[in-house]
Amino acid sequence: MKTNTIELYIHIPFCKSKCRYCDFCSFRAEEGTIHAYLGKLKEELIFWGKKLAARDVVTVFIGGGTPSYLRREDIQMICETIFEHFHICEDAEITIEANPGTVDLKKLCTYRENGINRISFGLQSTVKEELEYLGRIHTYEEFLQSFDWARQAGFLNINVDLMSAVPKQTLTSYEENLRKIAKLSPEHISAYSLIIEEGTPFYEDNKLEELLPSEEDEVLMYRMTEKILNEYGYDKYEISNYAKPGFESRHNLGYWSHIPYLGVGLNASSYLDEKRFENPSDMKDYLEIQSFGDAYEGARSLSVYEQMEEFMFLGLRKTKGISKKEFIERFGCSMDSVYGKPLIESMKQGMMKEEGDRVFLTQDGTLVSNQVLCEFLFDEEV
């Protein structure tokens, strides 16, 4: 897709403590490692800023890990570097992820003063027992204080992450989570179902299975999420994301809509010029990088079939689905000529619908979205 716009993702892998369900590239680190990493990160930002000087950056997302675990001076350095070396659009959405208990009013004011205009709080639950079992480092009361400080600092766009189907959770406690947070009226709520990932403490926990809600309750929680959040004025715009009108995450929408993006930092992935490439996941390897352009130069371009797969797989996550007209414009052939069989089959099963130019998942389809979306992957290139 020919476009002059890109999104920018900056990875901060450091955490005060790693949660029991987390398989992201994140860990505790000594001050010396953090200092060395930030120096290399700045070096990488400057390199790409020069290489992509003609591109307009429409969103920036500082994720992790726990970016708010860093000192406020470190975040200030990152912001100053991106504004100096990239062309950041005047109305760019600039997000930072934060954990309650790792911010104070001074930190949050520093974020706002340096151009960050959206904050995403990883709360997950309002219930003490659930938070403790997840391995979260904060209490609900600390979240409330952090949320209030964010408003005082001038944040008018706040996201809160909630998690369903977690150990010891009931339908009642999950409904309580939803209503408590919706009443605070953040502009955006991400409501995810827990996935047990290999290599995490949860995966190795032999007692976990008996503590998880049943599959039936998990489905009820998913349906409950949309119903309750609708009551409070939130629209579902993606499988797990809800927003007040006009506050959909532009960064996420760009990713699902195939906007090119640059990822900087440890293990960060990029998608530029129809190429996918990523940085090393080992800290020693990252710190020893001599040329940040090598990964890009060594990456092969995605084939047309891989581009089609991603168009379907990512686009169908959005509740508005995908456009048949856009498919023709991008690939020079109709969606039906390529995906006629899985489209017809999914519609027969009630997993997908077609209205006008658009194709999208039904509510039943979103419950088994990965299974449905896999039908649009090619077994082998034709």
C-alpha positions in Angstrom: 0.0 0.0 0.0 1.5 3.3 -1.1 1.3 5.8 1.7 3.6 8.5 3.1 2.3 8.0 6.7 3.8 5.6 9.2 3.2 4.7 12.9 6.0 4.5 15.4 6.3 1.9 18.2 9.0 2.3 20.9 9.6 -0.8 23.1 10.6 -0.4 26.8 11.2 -3.9 28.1 11.7 -3.1 31.8 9.3 -4.0 34.6 9.3 -3.7 38.3 8.0 -7.3 38.4 6.8 -9.7 35.6 3.2 -10.8 35.8 2.4 -14.5 36.0 0.6 -14.6 32.6 3.0 -12.3 30.6 5.0 -13.7 27.7 6.0 -10.3 26.3 9.7 -9.3 26.0 9.9 -7.8 29.5 12.0 -8.2 32.6 13.7 -6.6 35.6 17.1 -5.0 34.9 19.9 -3.3 36.7 20.4 0.5 36.3 23.4 0.0 34.1 21.5 -2.1 31.7 18.7 0.4 31.5 21.1 3.2 30.9 22.9 1.3 28.1 19.6 0.3 26.5 18.3 3.9 26.5 21.5 5.1 24.8 21.1 2.4 22.1 17.4 3.2 21.7 18.3 6.9 21.1 20.9 5.8 18.5 18.2 3.7 16.7 15.7 6.5 16.8 18.1 9.0 15.3 19.1 6.5 12.5 15.5 5.8 11.5 14.5 9.5 11.8 17.1 10.4 9.1 16.1 7.4 6.9 12.4 8.2 7.2 12.6 12.0 7.1 10.0 12.2 4.3 7.4 10.1 6.2 4.6 11.6 8.3 4.3 9.9 11.7 0.6 9.8 12.6 0.8 7.8 15.9 3.5 7.0 18.4 3.1 4.2 21.0 5.5 3.8 23.9 4.9 0.3 25.1 6.4 -2.5 27.0 7.1 -3.8 29.6 6.3 -0.9 31.8 7.4 2.4 30.2 6.2 4.3 33.3 8.8 2.3 35.3 11.5 4.6 33.8 12.4 7.9 35.3 10.5 10.9 34.0 13.8 12.3 32.6 14.2 9.1 30.5 10.7 9.5 28.9 11.5 13.2 28.3 14.7 12.1 26.4 12.7 9.7 24.2 10.1 12.4 23.4 12.7 15.0 22.6 14.5 12.6 20.3 11.4 11.6 18.3 10.2 15.2 17.9 13.7 16.3 16.9 14.4 13.5 14.3 10.9 12.5 13.0 8.2 14.5 11.3 5.5 14.1 13.9 2.1 15.2 12.6 0.6 18.1 14.6 -2.5 16.0 15.5 -0.5 12.8 16.2 -1.9 10.4 18.8 1.0 9.8 21.2 0.4 7.0 23.8 2.3 5.7 26.7 1.6 2.5 28.7 1.6 2.8 32.4 1.1 0.6 35.4 -0.7 2.0 38.5 1.8 2.4 41.3 4.6 3.4 38.9 3.5 7.0 38.3 3.0 10.2 40.3 1.6 13.6 39.4 5.1 14.9 38.5 5.8 12.1 36.1 2.4 12.4 34.4 2.8 16.2 34.0 6.2 15.6 32.4 4.5 13.2 29.9 2.0 15.8 29.0 4.6 18.6 28.7 6.6 16.5 26.3 3.7 15.8 23.9 2.2 12.6 25.2 -1.6 13.0 24.8 -2.9 9.5 25.6 -2.2 7.1 28.5 -3.0 3.4 28.8 -3.3 2.0 32.3 -2.8 -1.7 32.7 -5.3 -2.3 35.5 -6.7 -5.8 34.6 -9.0 -6.1 37.6 -10.5 -4.1 40.5 -10.5 -7.2 42.8 -7.6 -7.6 45.2 -7.6 -11.4 45.1 -7.6 -11.4 41.3 -4.8 -8.9 41.1 -2.7 -10.8 43.5 -3.1 -14.1 41.6 -2.2 -12.3 38.3 1.0 -11.1 39.9 0.1 -7.4 39.5 2.2 -5.0 41.5 -0.6 -2.5 42.3 -3.9 -2.3 44.1 -7.2 -0.9 42.8 -6.8 2.1 45.2 -3.4 2.9 43.6 -5.1 2.7 40.2 -7.7 5.2 41.3 -5.0 7.6 42.5 -3.1 7.2 39.2 -6.2 7.8 37.2 -7.0 11.0 39.2 -3.5 12.2 38.8 -3.7 11.6 35.0 -6.8 13.8 34.8 -5.1 16.5 36.9 -2.1 16.4 34.5 -4.4 17.1 31.6 -4.9 13.7 30.0 -8.2 13.8 28.1 -7.7 10.4 26.4 -7.2 7.5 28.9 -7.5 3.8 28.2 -7.9 1.2 30.9 -7.1 -2.5 30.3 -9.3 -5.1 31.9 -9.0 -8.9 31.7 -11.7 -11.6 31.8 -11.6 -15.3 32.5 -8.8 -14.9 35.1 -8.2 -17.3 38.0 -10.8 -16.9 40.9 -13.0 -14.6 38.7 -16.8 -15.0 38.7 -19.5 -13.5 36.6 -20.3 -11.2 39.5 -16.8 -10.0 40.1 -16.2 -9.4 36.3 -19.4 -7.4 36.1 -18.2 -5.4 39.1 -14.9 -4.7 37.2 -16.7 -3.5 34.1 -19.2 -1.2 36.0 -16.6 0.3 38.3 -14.3 1.3 35.4 -17.1 2.4 33.1 -18.4 4.8 35.8 -15.0 6.4 35.9 -15.6 7.2 32.2 -12.2 6.7 30.6 -12.3 7.4 26.9 -11.3 3.9 26.0 -11.5 0.4 27.5 -9.6 -2.7 26.3 -11.2 -5.9 27.5 -9.2 -9.0 26.9 -9.7 -12.6 27.7 -6.8 -14.3 29.5 -4.7 -16.5 27.2 -2.4 -19.0 28.9 0.9 -18.7 27.0 3.6 -21.4 27.0 6.7 -20.4 29.1 4.8 -18.3 31.6 4.3 -19.2 35.3 0.6 -19.7 34.6 1.4 -22.4 32.0 3.4 -24.3 34.6 0.8 -23.9 37.3 -0.9 -27.3 37.9 -3.6 -25.8 40.1 -4.6 -23.1 37.6 -7.2 -25.1 35.7 -9.5 -25.6 38.7 -9.4 -21.8 39.4 -10.4 -20.6 35.9 -14.0 -19.8 35.0 -15.7 -22.4 32.9 -15.8 -22.1 29.1 -19.5 -21.2 29.4 -18.8 -18.4 31.8 -16.0 -17.2 29.6 -18.5 -16.8 26.7 -21.0 -15.1 29.0 -18.2 -12.6 30.2 -17.5 -11.8 26.5 -21.1 -11.1 25.7 -21.5 -9.2 29.0 -18.7 -6.9 28.2 -20.3 -5.4 25.1 -23.8 -5.2 26.7 -22.6 -3.4 29.8 -20.2 -1.1 28.1 -22.8 -0.1 25.6 -24.9 1.1 28.5 -22.2 3.5 29.4 -21.7 4.9 25.9 -18.9 2.7 24.7 -18.9 1.4 21.1 -17.2 -1.9 20.2 -14.9 -1.2 17.3 -12.7 -4.3 17.4 -12.8 -7.7 18.9 -11.5 -6.6 22.4 -11.7 -2.8 22.2 -14.4 -0.3 23.2 -14.3 3.5 22.9 -16.4 6.6 23.4 -17.2 8.2 20.0 -14.1 9.7 18.5 -11.7 8.0 20.9 -10.9 4.8 19.0 -7.1 4.0 19.3 -5.7 5.4 16.1 -2.5 3.4 16.6 -4.4 0.1 16.8 -6.7 0.9 13.9 -3.7 1.7 11.8 -2.1 -1.6 12.6 -5.3 -3.5 11.7 -5.7 -1.4 8.6 -2.2 -2.2 7.3 -0.6 1.2 7.8 3.2 0.8 7.7 4.9 1.0 11.1 8.4 1.2 12.5 9.2 -0.6 15.8 12.4 0.4 17.7 13.9 -1.2 20.7 14.4 -4.8 21.8 12.4 -7.4 19.9 10.4 -4.6 18.2 8.8 -5.6 14.8 8.4 -3.3 11.8 6.4 -3.3 8.6 7.8 -1.0 5.9 7.6 -1.1 2.1 5.8 -4.5 2.3 8.7 -5.9 4.3 8.4 -7.4 7.8 11.6 -7.4 10.0 12.4 -7.3 13.7 15.2 -6.4 16.2 17.0 -9.1 18.3 15.2 -10.3 21.4 18.4 -10.8 23.3 19.7 -7.6 25.1 23.4 -8.3 24.4 22.6 -8.7 20.7 20.6 -5.6 20.6 23.3 -3.5 22.3 25.9 -4.8 19.8 24.0 -3.8 16.7 26.3 -1.9 14.3 23.8 -1.0 11.6 20.1 -0.7 12.3 19.4 -0.9 8.6 20.7 -4.4 8.2 17.4 -6.1 9.3 15.5 -4.0 6.8 17.9 -4.7 3.9 17.9 -8.4 4.7 14.2 -8.8 4.8 12.3 -10.1 1.8 9.2 -8.4 0.6 5.8 -10.0 1.4 4.3 -11.8 -1.6 0.9 -10.7 -2.9 -0.6 -13.8 -1.2 0.9 -12.9 2.2 -0.4 -9.3 1.8 -3.9 -10.7 1.1 -3.7 -12.9 4.2 -2.8 -10.0 6.3 -5.5 -7.8 4.8 -8.1 -10.4 5.8 -6.6 -11.6 9.1 -6.0 -8.1 10.5 -9.0 -6.2 8.9 -11.6 -8.7 10.1 -10.7 -7.9 13.7 -12.5 -4.6 13.3 -16.2 -4.6 13.8 -16.7 -2.7 10.6 -14.7 -5.5 8.8 -13.2 -5.1 5.4 -14.1 -3.5 2.1 -14.4 -5.6 -1.1 -13.8 -2.4 -3.1 -10.5 -1.8 -1.3 -9.5 -5.4 -1.8 -9.9 -4.9 -5.6 -8.0 -1.6 -5.5 -5.1 -3.1 -3.7 -4.8 -6.5 -5.4 -6.4 -6.1 -8.8 -8.9 -8.9 -8.3 -12.1 -9.5 -6.4 -12.2 -10.9 -2.8 -14.7 -13.6 -4.0 -12.3 -14.8 -6.7 -9.6 -15.5 -4.1 -11.6 -16.3 -0.9 -15.0 -17.4 -2.3 -15.1 -20.8 -0.6 -14.2 -19.7 3.0 -16.4 -16.6 2.7 -19.4 -18.7 1.7 -18.7 -21.4 4.3 -18.3 -18.8 7.1 -21.5 -17.1 6.2 -23.4 -20.4 6.1 -22.2 -21.1 9.6 -23.3 -17.7 10.8 -19.7 -16.6 11.6 -19.6 -13.8 9.0 -22.0 -11.4 7.3 -21.9 -9.2 4.2 -23.6 -5.9 4.1 -23.1 -3.7 1.0 -19.4 -3.4 0.3 -18.3 -4.7 3.7 -17.6 -8.2 5.1 -17.3 -8.7 8.9 -17.5 -11.2 11.7 -20.8 -11.8 13.5 -21.0 -11.9 17.3 -20.7 -15.7 17.2 -17.8 -15.3 14.8 -15.9 -13.1 17.2 -16.1 -15.8 19.9 -14.1 -18.1 17.8 -12.3 -15.4 15.8 -8.9 -17.1 15.5 -10.5 -20.3 14.1 -12.5 -18.3 11.6 -9.6 -16.0 10.6 -7.3 -19.0 10.0 -9.6 -20.0 7.1 -8.2 -17.1 5.2 -4.6 -18.3 5.3 -3.2 -20.0 2.3 -2.0 -23.6 2.8 0.7 -22.8 0.2 1.2 -20.0 -2.3 -0.8 -20.5 -5.5 
